[in-house]
């Protein structure tokens, strides 16, 4: 506490200890860091109400892709990318359809009719689209089966046993090898 009853912060204490208190106070009083016209700092957006963040609306928006090209769903794009101009418009479309008391499937159908199937985060599970859901799993399973079969086959195959015929390394028969040993023993003695 100071003489006037004010509390002193850590920075002011540190500045006073270092003899920089006048410099510190001057930097706090300047308007360098203040934004004089906050409306110029970005695109003005309408305030989002609690009604617009209803779990039903969020659930529908998570199933719809933003058309800006980011690859995110509408809810994630509008709550994380504040430079996107598409997601607030798409959000307003979803809210207007909800206000018309449309169901989630009717809202999705309206977006598909307007923007095509690319408006959906996942393709519908009908017709040829089943291939997108089934083929990756089937391919992974088949690859695992083939890989397991190859590994088992390589580990269970016994090493070949040499035949009683000619020696495979030197090309000698067992009789020739015995005669060679006898000759070597005679020469060494």
Backbone torsions as a table, in degrees:
resi	resn	phi	psi	omega
1	UNK	NA	143.7	177.0
2	UNK	-95.2	-177.6	-178.8
3	UNK	-63.3	-30.8	-177.8
4	UNK	-87.5	1.4	178.9
5	UNK	90.7	7.7	179.2
6	UNK	-84.9	147.5	175.2
7	UNK	-84.5	148.1	-179.2
8	UNK	-108.2	127.7	179.4
9	UNK	-79.6	169.4	-179.9
10	UNK	-61.5	-41.7	-178.7
11	UNK	-65.2	-40.0	179.0
12	UNK	-66.9	-38.4	177.3
13	UNK	-64.3	-45.4	178.8
14	UNK	-62.8	-42.7	178.6
15	UNK	-64.0	-38.4	178.5
16	UNK	-68.3	-38.7	180.0
17	UNK	-65.6	-34.1	-179.5
18	UNK	-90.3	-3.1	-179.5
19	UNK	79.1	21.6	-176.5
20	UNK	-110.5	15.2	-175.6
21	UNK	-57.6	-42.8	178.6
22	UNK	-63.2	-37.0	179.4
23	UNK	-67.6	-41.0	-179.4
24	UNK	-64.3	-44.2	-180.0
25	UNK	-65.2	-36.9	-179.7
26	UNK	-66.4	-39.2	-178.9
27	UNK	-69.7	-28.1	178.3
28	UNK	-75.5	-30.7	-174.4
29	UNK	-85.5	-11.9	-178.7
30	UNK	-77.5	160.2	-178.5
31	UNK	-103.4	29.6	-178.2
32	UNK	-65.0	-43.1	-174.4
33	UNK	-89.4	-3.1	-178.5
34	UNK	-83.3	141.5	176.6
35	UNK	-97.2	111.3	-172.9
36	UNK	-70.7	-37.2	179.7
37	UNK	-127.3	89.1	-176.0
38	UNK	-62.0	-22.5	180.0
39	UNK	-66.6	-20.3	-179.2
40	UNK	-86.6	-3.0	-175.1
41	UNK	-81.2	-2.4	179.8
42	UNK	172.1	-173.7	179.1
43	UNK	-74.2	131.0	177.6
44	UNK	-69.3	137.2	-179.4
45	UNK	-120.0	151.4	175.3
46	UNK	-75.5	146.6	179.1
47	UNK	-67.8	137.0	179.3
48	UNK	-92.6	128.8	-179.2
49	UNK	-91.3	168.8	177.4
50	UNK	-63.2	-33.0	178.3
51	UNK	-61.1	-38.8	-178.8
52	UNK	-73.0	-17.4	176.6
53	UNK	-102.9	27.8	175.9
54	UNK	-62.1	141.4	-180.0
55	UNK	-56.6	-31.5	177.2
56	UNK	-64.7	-44.9	-179.8
57	UNK	-65.9	-42.7	178.9
58	UNK	-62.4	-41.1	178.8
59	UNK	-61.9	-40.8	178.3
60	UNK	-68.6	-42.1	-178.2
61	UNK	-66.5	-28.9	178.0
62	UNK	-72.0	-17.2	178.3
63	UNK	-94.3	-4.4	-178.9
64	UNK	-114.3	137.6	-178.8
65	UNK	-87.4	140.4	175.3
66	UNK	-72.0	141.3	-175.7
67	UNK	-88.7	7.7	-179.1
68	UNK	-78.1	-13.1	179.0
69	UNK	100.6	3.1	-178.1
70	UNK	-75.8	-22.5	-179.1
71	UNK	85.6	1.8	179.3
72	UNK	-91.5	162.8	173.3
73	UNK	-76.4	166.1	-174.1
74	UNK	-60.6	-43.9	-177.1
75	UNK	-63.6	-47.0	-178.8
76	UNK	-65.2	-40.9	-179.3
77	UNK	-65.3	-43.1	-176.4
78	UNK	-74.5	-21.3	-179.7
79	UNK	-98.9	-7.5	179.8
80	UNK	-121.0	-35.5	-177.5
81	UNK	-104.5	96.8	-174.9
82	UNK	-82.6	1.9	175.0
83	UNK	-95.7	-10.0	-178.1
84	UNK	-72.2	129.6	177.3
85	UNK	-98.6	-11.3	-177.3
86	UNK	-82.2	-45.3	-173.1
87	UNK	-62.9	-36.9	176.1
88	UNK	-64.1	-36.3	177.7
89	UNK	-66.4	-43.4	178.8
90	UNK	-65.1	-37.4	176.8
91	UNK	-61.2	-43.7	179.2
92	UNK	-64.0	-35.3	176.2
93	UNK	-63.3	-43.9	179.5
94	UNK	-62.9	-44.9	-178.9
95	UNK	-62.6	-41.2	-179.7
96	UNK	-66.1	-36.0	177.2
97	UNK	-69.6	-35.4	176.7
98	UNK	-67.1	-39.3	178.1
99	UNK	-65.3	-23.7	174.3
100	UNK	-83.2	6.9	178.3
101	UNK	61.4	40.9	174.9
102	UNK	-83.5	149.3	176.0
103	UNK	-80.7	171.7	-179.3
104	UNK	-62.2	-42.1	179.9
105	UNK	-66.3	-35.7	177.7
106	UNK	-68.7	-36.0	177.7
107	UNK	-67.3	-43.3	178.6
108	UNK	-63.1	-40.5	178.7
109	UNK	-65.0	-36.7	178.0
110	UNK	-65.8	-40.4	178.7
111	UNK	-68.8	-38.2	177.6
112	UNK	-65.3	-39.0	179.0
113	UNK	-66.0	-34.1	-177.0
114	UNK	-85.4	-43.3	-172.8
115	UNK	-111.4	-8.7	-177.0
116	UNK	91.0	178.4	-178.3
117	UNK	-66.9	-15.6	178.2
118	UNK	-69.1	-11.7	177.8
119	UNK	-74.2	-16.3	-179.4
120	UNK	-89.3	144.3	177.9
121	UNK	-71.9	-29.1	177.8
122	UNK	-134.7	142.5	-180.0
123	UNK	-66.1	149.1	179.3
124	UNK	-66.9	148.6	-176.6
125	UNK	-85.1	64.0	178.7
126	UNK	-138.6	150.8	173.7
127	UNK	58.3	-135.7	-176.3
128	UNK	-68.7	-17.7	-180.0
129	UNK	-64.1	-19.4	176.0
130	UNK	-59.0	-29.1	179.5
131	UNK	-60.3	-36.7	179.4
132	UNK	-65.4	-27.8	179.5
133	UNK	-88.8	-34.7	-172.5
134	UNK	-93.6	-39.9	-173.2
135	UNK	-60.2	-42.6	178.7
136	UNK	-60.4	-41.4	178.5
137	UNK	-66.0	-42.2	178.4
138	UNK	-64.1	-42.9	179.9
139	UNK	-63.2	-41.3	178.9
140	UNK	-65.9	-42.6	179.8
141	UNK	-64.1	-45.2	179.4
142	UNK	-63.9	-40.6	178.1
143	UNK	-61.8	-41.7	177.9
144	UNK	-64.0	-40.8	179.7
145	UNK	-64.8	-47.3	-179.7
146	UNK	-63.7	-43.5	179.9
147	UNK	-63.6	-42.4	177.1
148	UNK	-63.0	-41.5	178.6
149	UNK	-62.5	-43.9	-179.9
150	UNK	-64.1	-43.3	-179.5
151	UNK	-65.2	-44.2	179.0
152	UNK	-63.7	-39.2	-179.4
153	UNK	-65.9	-40.4	-179.7
154	UNK	-71.3	-32.6	-178.4
155	UNK	-83.8	-23.4	-178.4
156	UNK	-95.4	-9.2	-179.6
157	UNK	-75.7	119.1	-179.2
158	UNK	-71.4	154.9	177.9
159	UNK	-68.6	142.9	-179.3
160	UNK	-66.5	138.8	179.0
161	UNK	-92.6	130.9	179.7
162	UNK	-66.3	143.4	-179.5
163	UNK	-76.6	165.8	-178.8
164	UNK	-76.9	-4.8	-178.3
165	UNK	-74.6	-143.4	-176.6
166	UNK	-66.7	147.9	177.5
167	UNK	-65.2	126.1	-173.7
168	UNK	-70.0	-28.7	-177.9
169	UNK	-78.5	-44.0	-176.0
170	UNK	-105.5	-14.6	179.1
171	UNK	83.8	16.3	-179.1
172	UNK	-97.1	146.3	172.5
173	UNK	-83.6	171.2	-178.5
174	UNK	-66.7	-33.0	177.7
175	UNK	-66.3	-43.9	179.2
176	UNK	-64.7	-37.4	179.5
177	UNK	-66.4	-40.0	179.2
178	UNK	-67.1	-41.0	178.5
179	UNK	-65.1	-37.5	178.9
180	UNK	-65.7	-41.2	178.8
181	UNK	-63.9	-41.0	178.9
182	UNK	-62.5	-43.2	-179.8
183	UNK	-64.4	-41.4	179.4
184	UNK	-66.3	-40.5	178.3
185	UNK	-63.9	-39.8	178.6
186	UNK	-65.9	-38.7	179.1
187	UNK	-70.1	-31.5	-179.0
188	UNK	-76.0	-23.2	-178.2
189	UNK	-90.5	NA	NA
